[in-house]
């Protein structure tokens, strides 16, 4: 970055071969921006990251931690876009609720399994149903995010806002 003299006022700054008056380098906050300033996102980027917030649990499930995907999207973009924050928070809340429902169902199925001398353990096959339902709801959420609309998962408690 070099200062070049200018005849009619303050010097222009040169970035990448182009002279731009008063513009910060690409990726830097504007001059005078407060500490912690995050550049706003474009509408298309918001829609894309909203979609990723809903579907990121699939990739994170490969390592056994499905909540990590929406959590990362939430933490990275929460200050840059209210739209992405709401979608990622909704997906994160769904992960938390699903985990709670699965734990409660597992405890109930275990008790029923012992009370029925093992026959009740067949109920554990029913634990696949919430996963399939979550997959359907997360696809619906991703579609709504890509359209730029809000989406709320049904039957969940919202701990993250």
ROSE-86317 format. One record per atom (N, C-alpha, C): residue in one letter; atom name; chain; x, z, y. Coordinates in steps of 0.1 Angstrom, whole numbers, plus 5000, padded with zeros to 4 digits. Example, Ala and Ser with C-alpha at 12.3 -4.5 7.8 and 13.67 -1.06 7.14 Angstrom:
residues 2
(pt 'a' 'N' 'A' (5132 5078 4943))
(pt 'a' 'CA' 'A' (5123 5078 4955))
(pt 'a' 'C' 'A' (5132 5078 4967))
(pt 's' 'N' 'A' (5128 5071 4978))
(pt 's' 'CA' 'A' (5137 5071 4989))
(pt 's' 'C' 'A' (5129 5079 5000))
END
This chain:
residues 161
(pt 'x' 'N' 'A' (5009 5000 4989))
(pt 'x' 'CA' 'A' (5000 5000 5000))
(pt 'x' 'C' 'A' (5009 5000 5012))
(pt 'x' 'N' 'A' (5007 4991 5020))
(pt 'x' 'CA' 'A' (5016 4990 5032))
(pt 'x' 'C' 'A' (5008 4989 5045))
(pt 'x' 'N' 'A' (5013 4994 5055))
(pt 'x' 'CA' 'A' (5006 4994 5068))
(pt 'x' 'C' 'A' (5011 4981 5075))
(pt 'x' 'N' 'A' (5002 4973 5081))
(pt 'x' 'CA' 'A' (5005 4961 5088))
(pt 'x' 'C' 'A' (5000 4963 5102))
(pt 'x' 'N' 'A' (5009 4959 5112))
(pt 'x' 'CA' 'A' (5004 4961 5126))
(pt 'x' 'C' 'A' (4992 4951 5129))
(pt 'x' 'N' 'A' (4984 4956 5137))
(pt 'x' 'CA' 'A' (4972 4949 5141))
(pt 'x' 'C' 'A' (4971 4949 5156))
(pt 'x' 'N' 'A' (4967 4939 5162))
(pt 'x' 'CA' 'A' (4968 4937 5177))
(pt 'x' 'C' 'A' (4957 4946 5184))
(pt 'x' 'N' 'A' (4945 4946 5178))
(pt 'x' 'CA' 'A' (4933 4951 5185))
(pt 'x' 'C' 'A' (4929 4965 5181))
(pt 'x' 'N' 'A' (4937 4973 5175))
(pt 'x' 'CA' 'A' (4932 4986 5171))
(pt 'x' 'C' 'A' (4940 4992 5160))
(pt 'x' 'N' 'A' (4934 5001 5152))
(pt 'x' 'CA' 'A' (4942 5007 5142))
(pt 'x' 'C' 'A' (4947 4997 5131))
(pt 'x' 'N' 'A' (4958 5001 5124))
(pt 'x' 'CA' 'A' (4963 4991 5114))
(pt 'x' 'C' 'A' (4954 4989 5103))
(pt 'x' 'N' 'A' (4955 4977 5097))
(pt 'x' 'CA' 'A' (4947 4973 5085))
(pt 'x' 'C' 'A' (4956 4977 5073))
(pt 'x' 'N' 'A' (4950 4980 5062))
(pt 'x' 'CA' 'A' (4957 4984 5050))
(pt 'x' 'C' 'A' (4956 4972 5041))
(pt 'x' 'N' 'A' (4966 4970 5033))
(pt 'x' 'CA' 'A' (4966 4959 5024))
(pt 'x' 'C' 'A' (4966 4965 5010))
(pt 'x' 'N' 'A' (4956 4960 5002))
(pt 'x' 'CA' 'A' (4954 4964 4988))
(pt 'x' 'C' 'A' (4954 4951 4979))
(pt 'x' 'N' 'A' (4962 4950 4970))
(pt 'x' 'CA' 'A' (4962 4939 4961))
(pt 'x' 'C' 'A' (4962 4926 4967))
(pt 'x' 'N' 'A' (4969 4924 4978))
(pt 'x' 'CA' 'A' (4970 4911 4984))
(pt 'x' 'C' 'A' (4959 4908 4994))
(pt 'x' 'N' 'A' (4949 4916 4995))
(pt 'x' 'CA' 'A' (4938 4914 5004))
(pt 'x' 'C' 'A' (4938 4924 5015))
(pt 'x' 'N' 'A' (4936 4920 5027))
(pt 'x' 'CA' 'A' (4935 4929 5038))
(pt 'x' 'C' 'A' (4921 4934 5040))
(pt 'x' 'N' 'A' (4919 4947 5040))
(pt 'x' 'CA' 'A' (4905 4952 5041))
(pt 'x' 'C' 'A' (4907 4963 5052))
(pt 'x' 'N' 'A' (4899 4963 5062))
(pt 'x' 'CA' 'A' (4900 4973 5072))
(pt 'x' 'C' 'A' (4892 4985 5068))
(pt 'x' 'N' 'A' (4899 4997 5067))
(pt 'x' 'CA' 'A' (4892 5009 5065))
(pt 'x' 'C' 'A' (4887 5011 5051))
(pt 'x' 'N' 'A' (4890 5003 5041))
(pt 'x' 'CA' 'A' (4885 5005 5028))
(pt 'x' 'C' 'A' (4895 5012 5019))
(pt 'x' 'N' 'A' (4891 5022 5011))
(pt 'x' 'CA' 'A' (4900 5028 5002))
(pt 'x' 'C' 'A' (4903 5019 4990))
(pt 'x' 'N' 'A' (4914 5022 4983))
(pt 'x' 'CA' 'A' (4917 5014 4971))
(pt 'x' 'C' 'A' (4905 5015 4961))
(pt 'x' 'N' 'A' (4904 5005 4952))
(pt 'x' 'CA' 'A' (4893 5005 4942))
(pt 'x' 'C' 'A' (4894 5018 4933))
(pt 'x' 'N' 'A' (4883 5024 4931))
(pt 'x' 'CA' 'A' (4882 5036 4923))
(pt 'x' 'C' 'A' (4885 5049 4930))
(pt 'x' 'N' 'A' (4888 5048 4943))
(pt 'x' 'CA' 'A' (4891 5060 4951))
(pt 'x' 'C' 'A' (4878 5063 4960))
(pt 'x' 'N' 'A' (4876 5076 4963))
(pt 'x' 'CA' 'A' (4864 5079 4971))
(pt 'x' 'C' 'A' (4866 5074 4985))
(pt 'x' 'N' 'A' (4856 5072 4992))
(pt 'x' 'CA' 'A' (4857 5067 5006))
(pt 'x' 'C' 'A' (4864 5078 5015))
(pt 'x' 'N' 'A' (4870 5073 5025))
(pt 'x' 'CA' 'A' (4878 5082 5034))
(pt 'x' 'C' 'A' (4868 5092 5040))
(pt 'x' 'N' 'A' (4872 5105 5040))
(pt 'x' 'CA' 'A' (4864 5115 5046))
(pt 'x' 'C' 'A' (4854 5121 5036))
(pt 'x' 'N' 'A' (4854 5116 5023))
(pt 'x' 'CA' 'A' (4844 5121 5013))
(pt 'x' 'C' 'A' (4848 5136 5010))
(pt 'x' 'N' 'A' (4838 5144 5007))
(pt 'x' 'CA' 'A' (4841 5158 5003))
(pt 'x' 'C' 'A' (4848 5159 4989))
(pt 'x' 'N' 'A' (4854 5170 4987))
(pt 'x' 'CA' 'A' (4861 5172 4974))
(pt 'x' 'C' 'A' (4850 5171 4963))
(pt 'x' 'N' 'A' (4854 5165 4952))
(pt 'x' 'CA' 'A' (4844 5164 4941))
(pt 'x' 'C' 'A' (4835 5152 4942))
(pt 'x' 'N' 'A' (4837 5144 4952))
(pt 'x' 'CA' 'A' (4828 5132 4954))
(pt 'x' 'C' 'A' (4828 5123 4942))
(pt 'x' 'N' 'A' (4817 5119 4938))
(pt 'x' 'CA' 'A' (4816 5109 4927))
(pt 'x' 'C' 'A' (4809 5097 4932))
(pt 'x' 'N' 'A' (4815 5086 4930))
(pt 'x' 'CA' 'A' (4809 5073 4935))
(pt 'x' 'C' 'A' (4796 5071 4927))
(pt 'x' 'N' 'A' (4785 5067 4935))
(pt 'x' 'CA' 'A' (4773 5064 4928))
(pt 'x' 'C' 'A' (4774 5052 4919))
(pt 'x' 'N' 'A' (4765 5052 4909))
(pt 'x' 'CA' 'A' (4765 5042 4899))
(pt 'x' 'C' 'A' (4755 5031 4902))
(pt 'x' 'N' 'A' (4758 5019 4897))
(pt 'x' 'CA' 'A' (4749 5008 4899))
(pt 'x' 'C' 'A' (4736 5010 4890))
(pt 'x' 'N' 'A' (4726 5003 4893))
(pt 'x' 'CA' 'A' (4713 5005 4885))
(pt 'x' 'C' 'A' (4716 5001 4871))
(pt 'x' 'N' 'A' (4723 4990 4869))
(pt 'x' 'CA' 'A' (4726 4985 4855))
(pt 'x' 'C' 'A' (4734 4995 4848))
(pt 'x' 'N' 'A' (4744 5001 4854))
(pt 'x' 'CA' 'A' (4752 5011 4848))
(pt 'x' 'C' 'A' (4744 5024 4844))
(pt 'x' 'N' 'A' (4735 5028 4853))
(pt 'x' 'CA' 'A' (4726 5039 4850))
(pt 'x' 'C' 'A' (4718 5036 4838))
(pt 'x' 'N' 'A' (4712 5024 4837))
(pt 'x' 'CA' 'A' (4704 5021 4825))
(pt 'x' 'C' 'A' (4712 5021 4813))
(pt 'x' 'N' 'A' (4724 5015 4813))
(pt 'x' 'CA' 'A' (4733 5015 4802))
(pt 'x' 'C' 'A' (4737 5028 4797))
(pt 'x' 'N' 'A' (4741 5037 4806))
(pt 'x' 'CA' 'A' (4745 5051 4802))
(pt 'x' 'C' 'A' (4733 5059 4798))
(pt 'x' 'N' 'A' (4721 5057 4804))
(pt 'x' 'CA' 'A' (4709 5064 4799))
(pt 'x' 'C' 'A' (4706 5060 4784))
(pt 'x' 'N' 'A' (4708 5047 4781))
(pt 'x' 'CA' 'A' (4706 5042 4768))
(pt 'x' 'C' 'A' (4716 5049 4758))
(pt 'x' 'N' 'A' (4729 5049 4763))
(pt 'x' 'CA' 'A' (4740 5055 4755))
(pt 'x' 'C' 'A' (4737 5070 4753))
(pt 'x' 'N' 'A' (4731 5077 4762))
(pt 'x' 'CA' 'A' (4728 5091 4761))
(pt 'x' 'C' 'A' (4719 5093 4749))
(pt 'x' 'N' 'A' (4709 5084 4748))
(pt 'x' 'CA' 'A' (4699 5086 4737))
(pt 'x' 'C' 'A' (4705 5082 4723))
(pt 'x' 'N' 'A' (4714 5072 4723))
(pt 'x' 'CA' 'A' (4719 5068 4710))
(pt 'x' 'C' 'A' (4732 5073 4706))
(pt 'x' 'N' 'A' (4739 5080 4715))
(pt 'x' 'CA' 'A' (4753 5085 4712))
(pt 'x' 'C' 'A' (4753 5095 4701))
(pt 'x' 'N' 'A' (4742 5101 4697))
(pt 'x' 'CA' 'A' (4742 5111 4686))
(pt 'x' 'C' 'A' (4745 5104 4673))
(pt 'x' 'N' 'A' (4742 5091 4672))
(pt 'x' 'CA' 'A' (4744 5084 4660))
(pt 'x' 'C' 'A' (4759 5083 4657))
(pt 'x' 'N' 'A' (4767 5079 4667))
(pt 'x' 'CA' 'A' (4782 5079 4665))
(pt 'x' 'C' 'A' (4787 5092 4663))
(pt 'x' 'N' 'A' (4782 5102 4670))
(pt 'x' 'CA' 'A' (4788 5116 4669))
(pt 'x' 'C' 'A' (4784 5122 4655))
(pt 'x' 'N' 'A' (4773 5117 4649))
(pt 'x' 'CA' 'A' (4769 5122 4636))
(pt 'x' 'C' 'A' (4780 5118 4625))
(pt 'x' 'N' 'A' (4788 5108 4628))
(pt 'x' 'CA' 'A' (4798 5104 4618))
(pt 'x' 'C' 'A' (4808 5115 4616))
(pt 'x' 'N' 'A' (4810 5124 4626))
(pt 'x' 'CA' 'A' (4819 5135 4625))
(pt 'x' 'C' 'A' (4812 5148 4623))
(pt 'x' 'N' 'A' (4798 5147 4621))
(pt 'x' 'CA' 'A' (4791 5159 4618))
(pt 'x' 'C' 'A' (4786 5167 4630))
(pt 'x' 'N' 'A' (4788 5162 4642))
(pt 'x' 'CA' 'A' (4784 5169 4654))
(pt 'x' 'C' 'A' (4775 5160 4663))
(pt 'x' 'N' 'A' (4763 5158 4659))
(pt 'x' 'CA' 'A' (4755 5149 4667))
(pt 'x' 'C' 'A' (4752 5153 4681))
(pt 'x' 'N' 'A' (4753 5165 4685))
(pt 'x' 'CA' 'A' (4750 5169 4698))
(pt 'x' 'C' 'A' (4762 5166 4708))
(pt 'x' 'N' 'A' (4774 5162 4703))
(pt 'x' 'CA' 'A' (4785 5160 4711))
(pt 'x' 'C' 'A' (4783 5147 4719))
(pt 'x' 'N' 'A' (4777 5137 4713))
(pt 'x' 'CA' 'A' (4775 5124 4721))
(pt 'x' 'C' 'A' (4767 5126 4734))
(pt 'x' 'N' 'A' (4755 5131 4733))
(pt 'x' 'CA' 'A' (4747 5134 4745))
(pt 'x' 'C' 'A' (4754 5144 4754))
(pt 'x' 'N' 'A' (4761 5153 4749))
(pt 'x' 'CA' 'A' (4768 5163 4757))
(pt 'x' 'C' 'A' (4779 5157 4765))
(pt 'x' 'N' 'A' (4786 5148 4759))
(pt 'x' 'CA' 'A' (4797 5141 4767))
(pt 'x' 'C' 'A' (4791 5132 4778))
(pt 'x' 'N' 'A' (4781 5125 4775))
(pt 'x' 'CA' 'A' (4774 5116 4785))
(pt 'x' 'C' 'A' (4769 5125 4796))
(pt 'x' 'N' 'A' (4763 5136 4793))
(pt 'x' 'CA' 'A' (4757 5146 4803))
(pt 'x' 'C' 'A' (4768 5151 4812))
(pt 'x' 'N' 'A' (4779 5156 4806))
(pt 'x' 'CA' 'A' (4790 5162 4814))
(pt 'x' 'C' 'A' (4797 5152 4822))
(pt 'x' 'N' 'A' (4799 5140 4817))
(pt 'x' 'CA' 'A' (4806 5130 4825))
(pt 'x' 'C' 'A' (4798 5124 4837))
(pt 'x' 'N' 'A' (4785 5122 4835))
(pt 'x' 'CA' 'A' (4777 5115 4845))
(pt 'x' 'C' 'A' (4767 5124 4852))
(pt 'x' 'N' 'A' (4767 5137 4849))
(pt 'x' 'CA' 'A' (4756 5145 4856))
(pt 'x' 'C' 'A' (4757 5145 4871))
(pt 'x' 'N' 'A' (4769 5144 4877))
(pt 'x' 'CA' 'A' (4770 5144 4891))
(pt 'x' 'C' 'A' (4769 5130 4897))
(pt 'x' 'N' 'A' (4770 5120 4889))
(pt 'x' 'CA' 'A' (4770 5106 4895))
(pt 'x' 'C' 'A' (4756 5100 4895))
(pt 'x' 'N' 'A' (4747 5104 4886))
(pt 'x' 'CA' 'A' (4734 5098 4885))
(pt 'x' 'C' 'A' (4724 5107 4880))
(pt 'x' 'N' 'A' (4713 5109 4888))
(pt 'x' 'CA' 'A' (4702 5118 4883))
(pt 'x' 'C' 'A' (4695 5112 4871))
(pt 'x' 'N' 'A' (4694 5098 4871))
(pt 'x' 'CA' 'A' (4688 5091 4860))
(pt 'x' 'C' 'A' (4695 5094 4847))
(pt 'x' 'N' 'A' (4708 5092 4847))
(pt 'x' 'CA' 'A' (4716 5094 4835))
(pt 'x' 'C' 'A' (4716 5108 4831))
(pt 'x' 'N' 'A' (4716 5117 4841))
(pt 'x' 'CA' 'A' (4716 5132 4838))
(pt 'x' 'C' 'A' (4703 5135 4830))
(pt 'x' 'N' 'A' (4692 5130 4835))
(pt 'x' 'CA' 'A' (4679 5133 4829))
(pt 'x' 'C' 'A' (4678 5128 4815))
(pt 'x' 'N' 'A' (4683 5116 4813))
(pt 'x' 'CA' 'A' (4682 5110 4799))
(pt 'x' 'C' 'A' (4692 5117 4790))
(pt 'x' 'N' 'A' (4704 5120 4794))
(pt 'x' 'CA' 'A' (4713 5127 4785))
(pt 'x' 'C' 'A' (4709 5141 4783))
(pt 'x' 'N' 'A' (4703 5148 4793))
(pt 'x' 'CA' 'A' (4698 5161 4791))
(pt 'x' 'C' 'A' (4686 5161 4781))
(pt 'x' 'N' 'A' (4678 5151 4782))
(pt 'x' 'CA' 'A' (4667 5150 4773))
(pt 'x' 'C' 'A' (4672 5148 4758))
(pt 'x' 'N' 'A' (4681 5140 4756))
(pt 'x' 'CA' 'A' (4687 5137 4743))
(pt 'x' 'C' 'A' (4694 5150 4738))
(pt 'x' 'N' 'A' (4701 5157 4747))
(pt 'x' 'CA' 'A' (4708 5169 4743))
(pt 'x' 'C' 'A' (4698 5180 4739))
(pt 'x' 'N' 'A' (4687 5181 4746))
(pt 'x' 'CA' 'A' (4677 5190 4743))
(pt 'x' 'C' 'A' (4670 5187 4729))
(pt 'x' 'N' 'A' (4669 5174 4726))
(pt 'x' 'CA' 'A' (4663 5170 4714))
(pt 'x' 'C' 'A' (4673 5174 4702))
(pt 'x' 'N' 'A' (4686 5173 4704))
(pt 'x' 'CA' 'A' (4695 5177 4694))
(pt 'x' 'C' 'A' (4695 5192 4691))
(pt 'x' 'N' 'A' (4694 5199 4702))
(pt 'x' 'CA' 'A' (4693 5214 4701))
(pt 'x' 'C' 'A' (4680 5218 4693))
(pt 'x' 'N' 'A' (4669 5212 4697))
(pt 'x' 'CA' 'A' (4656 5215 4691))
(pt 'x' 'C' 'A' (4656 5211 4676))
(pt 'x' 'N' 'A' (4661 5199 4673))
(pt 'x' 'CA' 'A' (4662 5194 4659))
(pt 'x' 'C' 'A' (4670 5204 4651))
(pt 'x' 'N' 'A' (4682 5208 4656))
(pt 'x' 'CA' 'A' (4690 5218 4649))
(pt 'x' 'C' 'A' (4682 5231 4646))
(pt 'x' 'N' 'A' (4675 5236 4656))
(pt 'x' 'CA' 'A' (4668 5248 4654))
(pt 'x' 'C' 'A' (4657 5246 4644))
(pt 'x' 'N' 'A' (4649 5235 4645))
(pt 'x' 'CA' 'A' (4639 5232 4635))
(pt 'x' 'C' 'A' (4644 5231 4621))
(pt 'x' 'N' 'A' (4656 5225 4619))
(pt 'x' 'CA' 'A' (4662 5223 4606))
(pt 'x' 'C' 'A' (4667 5236 4600))
(pt 'x' 'N' 'A' (4672 5245 4609))
(pt 'x' 'CA' 'A' (4676 5258 4604))
(pt 'x' 'C' 'A' (4664 5266 4599))
(pt 'x' 'N' 'A' (4654 5267 4607))
(pt 'x' 'CA' 'A' (4641 5274 4604))
(pt 'x' 'C' 'A' (4636 5268 4591))
(pt 'x' 'N' 'A' (4635 5255 4590))
(pt 'x' 'CA' 'A' (4629 5249 4578))
(pt 'x' 'C' 'A' (4638 5252 4565))
(pt 'x' 'N' 'A' (4651 5252 4567))
(pt 'x' 'CA' 'A' (4660 5255 4556))
(pt 'x' 'C' 'A' (4658 5270 4551))
(pt 'x' 'N' 'A' (4656 5279 4560))
(pt 'x' 'CA' 'A' (4654 5293 4556))
(pt 'x' 'C' 'A' (4641 5294 4549))
(pt 'x' 'N' 'A' (4630 5288 4554))
(pt 'x' 'CA' 'A' (4617 5289 4548))
(pt 'x' 'C' 'A' (4618 5282 4534))
(pt 'x' 'N' 'A' (4624 5271 4533))
(pt 'x' 'CA' 'A' (4625 5264 4520))
(pt 'x' 'C' 'A' (4633 5272 4510))
(pt 'x' 'N' 'A' (4643 5279 4515))
(pt 'x' 'CA' 'A' (4651 5287 4506))
(pt 'x' 'C' 'A' (4643 5299 4500))
(pt 'x' 'N' 'A' (4636 5305 4509))
(pt 'x' 'CA' 'A' (4627 5316 4505))
(pt 'x' 'C' 'A' (4616 5311 4495))
(pt 'x' 'N' 'A' (4610 5300 4498))
(pt 'x' 'CA' 'A' (4600 5294 4489))
(pt 'x' 'C' 'A' (4607 5291 4476))
(pt 'x' 'N' 'A' (4619 5285 4476))
(pt 'x' 'CA' 'A' (4626 5281 4464))
(pt 'x' 'C' 'A' (4628 5293 4455))
(pt 'x' 'N' 'A' (4632 5305 4461))
(pt 'x' 'CA' 'A' (4635 5317 4452))
(pt 'x' 'C' 'A' (4622 5322 4447))
(pt 'x' 'N' 'A' (4611 5322 4456))
(pt 'x' 'CA' 'A' (4598 5328 4451))
(pt 'x' 'C' 'A' (4592 5319 4440))
(pt 'x' 'N' 'A' (4595 5307 4440))
(pt 'x' 'CA' 'A' (4589 5298 4430))
(pt 'x' 'C' 'A' (4598 5295 4418))
(pt 'x' 'N' 'A' (4609 5303 4417))
(pt 'x' 'CA' 'A' (4619 5302 4406))
(pt 'x' 'C' 'A' (4625 5288 4406))
(pt 'x' 'N' 'A' (4628 5283 4417))
(pt 'x' 'CA' 'A' (4635 5270 4418))
(pt 'x' 'C' 'A' (4627 5258 4421))
(pt 'x' 'N' 'A' (4614 5258 4418))
(pt 'x' 'CA' 'A' (4606 5246 4421))
(pt 'x' 'C' 'A' (4605 5243 4435))
(pt 'x' 'N' 'A' (4605 5253 4444))
(pt 'x' 'CA' 'A' (4604 5251 4458))
(pt 'x' 'C' 'A' (4616 5245 4465))
(pt 'x' 'N' 'A' (4627 5244 4457))
(pt 'x' 'CA' 'A' (4639 5238 4463))
(pt 'x' 'C' 'A' (4637 5223 4465))
(pt 'x' 'N' 'A' (4627 5217 4458))
(pt 'x' 'CA' 'A' (4624 5203 4461))
(pt 'x' 'C' 'A' (4619 5200 4475))
(pt 'x' 'N' 'A' (4615 5211 4482))
(pt 'x' 'CA' 'A' (4611 5209 4496))
(pt 'x' 'C' 'A' (4622 5205 4505))
(pt 'x' 'N' 'A' (4634 5207 4500))
(pt 'x' 'CA' 'A' (4646 5203 4509))
(pt 'x' 'C' 'A' (4646 5188 4511))
(pt 'x' 'N' 'A' (4640 5180 4503))
(pt 'x' 'CA' 'A' (4639 5166 4505))
(pt 'x' 'C' 'A' (4631 5163 4518))
(pt 'x' 'N' 'A' (4623 5172 4522))
(pt 'x' 'CA' 'A' (4615 5170 4534))
(pt 'x' 'C' 'A' (4623 5171 4547))
(pt 'x' 'N' 'A' (4635 5177 4545))
(pt 'x' 'CA' 'A' (4644 5178 4557))
(pt 'x' 'C' 'A' (4648 5164 4563))
(pt 'x' 'N' 'A' (4646 5154 4555))
(pt 'x' 'CA' 'A' (4650 5140 4560))
(pt 'x' 'C' 'A' (4639 5135 4570))
(pt 'x' 'N' 'A' (4627 5141 4569))
(pt 'x' 'CA' 'A' (4617 5136 4578))
(pt 'x' 'C' 'A' (4620 5138 4593))
(pt 'x' 'N' 'A' (4624 5150 4597))
(pt 'x' 'CA' 'A' (4628 5152 4611))
(pt 'x' 'C' 'A' (4639 5142 4616))
(pt 'x' 'N' 'A' (4648 5139 4607))
(pt 'x' 'CA' 'A' (4659 5130 4611))
(pt 'x' 'C' 'A' (4654 5116 4614))
(pt 'x' 'N' 'A' (4645 5112 4605))
(pt 'x' 'CA' 'A' (4639 5098 4607))
(pt 'x' 'C' 'A' (4630 5098 4620))
(pt 'x' 'N' 'A' (4623 5109 4622))
(pt 'x' 'CA' 'A' (4614 5110 4634))
(pt 'x' 'C' 'A' (4623 5110 4647))
(pt 'x' 'N' 'A' (4634 5117 4646))
(pt 'x' 'CA' 'A' (4644 5117 4657))
(pt 'x' 'C' 'A' (4650 5103 4660))
(pt 'x' 'N' 'A' (4653 5096 4649))
(pt 'x' 'CA' 'A' (4658 5083 4651))
(pt 'x' 'C' 'A' (4648 5074 4658))
(pt 'x' 'N' 'A' (4635 5075 4654))
(pt 'x' 'CA' 'A' (4625 5067 4661))
(pt 'x' 'C' 'A' (4624 5071 4675))
(pt 'x' 'N' 'A' (4623 5084 4678))
(pt 'x' 'CA' 'A' (4621 5088 4692))
(pt 'x' 'C' 'A' (4634 5085 4701))
(pt 'x' 'N' 'A' (4645 5085 4695))
(pt 'x' 'CA' 'A' (4657 5082 4703))
(pt 'x' 'C' 'A' (4658 5067 4706))
(pt 'x' 'N' 'A' (4653 5059 4697))
(pt 'x' 'CA' 'A' (4652 5044 4699))
(pt 'x' 'C' 'A' (4642 5042 4711))
(pt 'x' 'N' 'A' (4631 5049 4710))
(pt 'x' 'CA' 'A' (4621 5047 4721))
(pt 'x' 'C' 'A' (4627 5052 4734))
(pt 'x' 'N' 'A' (4634 5063 4734))
(pt 'x' 'CA' 'A' (4641 5067 4746))
(pt 'x' 'C' 'A' (4651 5058 4752))
(pt 'x' 'N' 'A' (4658 5051 4743))
(pt 'x' 'CA' 'A' (4668 5042 4747))
(pt 'x' 'C' 'A' (4662 5029 4753))
(pt 'x' 'N' 'A' (4651 5025 4747))
(pt 'x' 'CA' 'A' (4643 5014 4753))
(pt 'x' 'C' 'A' (4638 5017 4767))
(pt 'x' 'N' 'A' (4633 5029 4768))
(pt 'x' 'CA' 'A' (4627 5033 4781))
(pt 'x' 'C' 'A' (4639 5034 4792))
(pt 'x' 'N' 'A' (4650 5039 4787))
(pt 'x' 'CA' 'A' (4662 5040 4796))
(pt 'x' 'C' 'A' (4666 5026 4801))
(pt 'x' 'N' 'A' (4667 5017 4791))
(pt 'x' 'CA' 'A' (4671 5003 4795))
(pt 'x' 'C' 'A' (4661 4996 4804))
(pt 'x' 'N' 'A' (4649 5001 4804))
(pt 'x' 'CA' 'A' (4639 4996 4813))
(pt 'x' 'C' 'A' (4639 5003 4827))
(pt 'x' 'N' 'A' (4646 5014 4828))
(pt 'x' 'CA' 'A' (4647 5021 4840))
(pt 'x' 'C' 'A' (4636 5032 4842))
(pt 'x' 'N' 'A' (4630 5036 4831))
(pt 'x' 'CA' 'A' (4619 5045 4831))
(pt 'x' 'C' 'A' (4623 5059 4825))
(pt 'x' 'N' 'A' (4616 5069 4829))
(pt 'x' 'CA' 'A' (4619 5082 4823))
(pt 'x' 'C' 'A' (4613 5083 4809))
(pt 'x' 'N' 'A' (4619 5092 4801))
(pt 'x' 'CA' 'A' (4613 5094 4788))
(pt 'x' 'C' 'A' (4615 5109 4784))
(pt 'x' 'N' 'A' (4604 5114 4778))
(pt 'x' 'CA' 'A' (4604 5128 4774))
(pt 'x' 'C' 'A' (4601 5128 4759))
(pt 'x' 'N' 'A' (4610 5135 4751))
(pt 'x' 'CA' 'A' (4607 5137 4737))
(pt 'x' 'C' 'A' (4596 5147 4735))
(pt 'x' 'N' 'A' (4587 5144 4726))
(pt 'x' 'CA' 'A' (4576 5154 4723))
(pt 'x' 'C' 'A' (4581 5166 4714))
(pt 'x' 'N' 'A' (4575 5177 4715))
(pt 'x' 'CA' 'A' (4577 5189 4707))
(pt 'x' 'C' 'A' (4591 5194 4707))
(pt 'x' 'N' 'A' (4597 5194 4719))
(pt 'x' 'CA' 'A' (4610 5201 4720))
(pt 'x' 'C' 'A' (4610 5211 4731))
(pt 'x' 'N' 'A' (4619 5220 4731))
(pt 'x' 'CA' 'A' (4621 5230 4742))
(pt 'x' 'C' 'A' (4633 5225 4750))
(pt 'x' 'N' 'A' (4632 5226 4763))
(pt 'x' 'CA' 'A' (4642 5221 4772))
(pt 'x' 'C' 'A' (4651 5232 4778))
(pt 'x' 'N' 'A' (4663 5233 4772))
(pt 'x' 'CA' 'A' (4672 5243 4777))
(pt 'x' 'C' 'A' (4682 5237 4787))
(pt 'x' 'N' 'A' (4685 5225 4786))
(pt 'x' 'CA' 'A' (4694 5218 4795))
(pt 'x' 'C' 'A' (4686 5210 4805))
(pt 'x' 'N' 'A' (4689 5211 4818))
(pt 'x' 'CA' 'A' (4682 5204 4828))
(pt 'x' 'C' 'A' (4691 5195 4836))
END
